Amino acid sequence: MVSKHLDYNSVDIKKAARFSVAPMMDWTDRHCRYFHRKFTKKSLLYTEMVASAALVKGKAFHLLDFSNEEHPVALQLGGSDPSQLSEAASIGEEYGYDEINLNVGCPSDRVQSGEFGAVLMKNPKLVAECCEAIKINTAIDVTVKCRIGVDDQDPYQVLPEFLKYLSDAGVTRVIIHARKAILKGLNPKENRDVPPLDYPLIYEMKEQFPDLHISLNGGVKCLTEAERLLSKGIDGVMIGRSAYQQPSEILSNVDKIIFQNDTFISTFDIADEMRDYLQDHCENGGSPHQVTRHMMGLFHGFPGAKVWRQHLSNAPKSNNLDFFDKALVAVRNAVNMSAA
Ligand SMILES: Cc1cc2nc3c(=O)[nH]c(=O)nc-3n(C[C@H](O)[C@H](O)[C@H](O)COP(=O)(O)O)c2cc1C
């Protein structure tokens, strides 16, 4: 296996973690991350969750493929067997990922039956053992994405205990989805909206664990809100759904507002650059839809957004990119007409 590591060190990653795009199953695949990277060079991107068993037992290494342009990029692993996670993490490091993140937040039945994800909030000792085992085998940062608790747990009691276990295991960075997960009775989608958010608890955790880099996740819908949270002393903000659905509104301004870096690329330039990527992808046997399905929200808020989505929804299976060119012409026309 050839290492593709680009020498992102711990300091760079920590800086990048000031703003991250959340791991989202079926959404943040390599094409989506490549697309997101066009908007922001500075932030940290996460893979979808990859089960450690899929790598170690299933040898599904194709799940790890990514483009160099995606750096800095973190691999999120799901699992609860320390030695298997350790092996999976070292494969991830070999592939060139810049961070290994352990999923302690997913409430799906499938994940629960594998005894990983959010159910691990009940077993902080095992989570600590998993992190220690990963750390022994890898030199890159090991982080955890967790909830504030599950079911009838009292977050004000369990979260500090959980974070103490992690700190003692040498974990220096966590991402906290600031709501509980309800393991029985709510599906994963409901578990992203129904249990109420508790941001003050996260501020309190930052006070109790000043040396731990804490990112807040959950319900952040704009950069003004992200800035407000950072001004409260939180070290990082992670955004999921809004970044995916409105990438131009959220991600275009991240480098400027969060990282004080004044480079800017227009939405139309991003569309043009993605066309090149799309062409390469199709020439290598991929279908356009695999890439364009992540680009539905590119022109969200623009005149012509609807017609853009319609053209993209009709992406053909063949590698003919006429639909993409027509979609772009339609949006340009709509923008010009509304400006006239
Ligand atoms: C479609 C979808 C898939 C998700 N898959 C994962 C996942 O694989 N791993 C994970 O830790 N969280 C996953 N999440 C949860 C998000 O990472 C995030 O915690 C959640 O959406 C709350 O953030 P938001 O309000 O900014 O969207 C997923 C969310 C969505 C919408």
The ligand as an SDF file (V2000), in Angstrom:
LIG
                    3D

 31 33  0  0  0  0  0  0  0  0999 V2000
  -27.5050   12.1500    5.8880 C   0  0  0  0  0  0  0  0  0  0  0  0
  -26.7420   12.2060    7.1760 C   0  0  0  0  0  0  0  0  0  0  0  0
  -25.8220   11.2150    7.4620 C   0  0  0  0  0  0  0  0  0  0  0  0
  -25.0770   11.2570    8.6460 C   0  0  0  0  0  0  0  0  0  0  0  0
  -24.0850   10.3110    8.8480 N   0  0  0  0  0  0  0  0  0  0  0  0
  -23.2410   10.4570    9.9120 C   0  0  0  0  0  0  0  0  0  0  0  0
  -22.0810    9.6460   10.0450 C   0  0  0  0  0  0  0  0  0  0  0  0
  -21.7650    8.7940    9.1970 O   0  0  0  0  0  0  0  0  0  0  0  0
  -21.2980    9.8330   11.1410 N   0  0  0  0  0  0  0  0  0  0  0  0
  -21.5950   10.7850   12.1010 C   0  0  0  0  0  0  0  0  0  0  0  0
  -20.8400   10.9350   13.0710 O   0  0  0  0  0  0  0  0  0  0  0  0
  -22.6590   11.5650   11.9780 N   0  0  0  0  0  0  0  0  0  0  0  0
  -23.4710   11.4530   10.9030 C   0  0  0  0  0  0  0  0  0  0  0  0
  -24.5140   12.3140   10.7400 N   0  0  0  0  0  0  0  0  0  0  0  0
  -24.7510   13.3680   11.7510 C   0  0  0  0  0  0  0  0  0  0  0  0
  -23.9840   14.6390   11.3930 C   0  0  0  0  0  0  0  0  0  0  0  0
  -22.6090   14.4080   11.3770 O   0  0  0  0  0  0  0  0  0  0  0  0
  -24.3070   15.7600   12.3990 C   0  0  0  0  0  0  0  0  0  0  0  0
  -23.8810   15.3480   13.6640 O   0  0  0  0  0  0  0  0  0  0  0  0
  -25.7940   16.0920   12.4630 C   0  0  0  0  0  0  0  0  0  0  0  0
  -26.3630   16.2150   11.1680 O   0  0  0  0  0  0  0  0  0  0  0  0
  -26.0160   17.4120   13.2400 C   0  0  0  0  0  0  0  0  0  0  0  0
  -25.3510   18.4760   12.6130 O   0  0  0  0  0  0  0  0  0  0  0  0
  -26.1520   19.5500   11.6980 P   0  0  0  0  0  0  0  0  0  0  0  0
  -27.3190   20.0470   12.5120 O   0  0  0  0  0  0  0  0  0  0  0  0
  -25.1550   20.6340   11.4010 O   0  0  0  0  0  0  0  0  0  0  0  0
  -26.6210   18.8120   10.4830 O   0  0  0  0  0  0  0  0  0  0  0  0
  -25.2810   12.2930    9.5790 C   0  0  0  0  0  0  0  0  0  0  0  0
  -26.2140   13.3030    9.2800 C   0  0  0  0  0  0  0  0  0  0  0  0
  -26.9280   13.2660    8.0910 C   0  0  0  0  0  0  0  0  0  0  0  0
  -27.9000   14.3740    7.7710 C   0  0  0  0  0  0  0  0  0  0  0  0
  1  2  1  0
  2  3  1  0
  2 30  2  0
  3  4  2  0
  4  5  1  0
  4 28  1  0
  5  6  2  0
  6  7  1  0
  6 13  1  0
  7  8  2  0
  7  9  1  0
  9 10  1  0
 10 11  2  0
 10 12  1  0
 12 13  2  0
 13 14  1  0
 14 15  1  0
 14 28  1  0
 15 16  1  0
 16 17  1  0
 16 18  1  0
 18 19  1  0
 18 20  1  0
 20 21  1  0
 20 22  1  0
 22 23  1  0
 23 24  1  0
 24 25  2  0
 24 26  1  0
 24 27  1  0
 28 29  2  0
 29 30  1  0
 30 31  1  0
M  END
$$$$
